[in-house]
């Protein structure tokens, strides 16, 4: 049961990681005018991703200083996700040997 919970947490962290990567790529495509924000579908998809990630970014953005328009909060969150995934893997290994 405990290993199943760890697997679910790992899966959710992986999904969140991919959501952040997709959002970062979309933001680059908006900046370089590859995608147009006036398109309804693209805008709705982008807003949905923003609603998912904004609560996660908000505390990190309060801590980080202003870097002149470059937002490092997705990078920090991705690093934290990888650390959490490693910790979960370690806990799963310890639990499976016990």
Secondary structure, DSSP 8 states (H G I E B T S, - for coil): -HHHHHHHHHHHHHHHHHHHHHHHHHHHHHHTTSS-TTSHHHHHHHHHHHHHHHHHHHHHHHHS---SS---HHHHHHHHHHHHHHHHHHHHHHHHH-
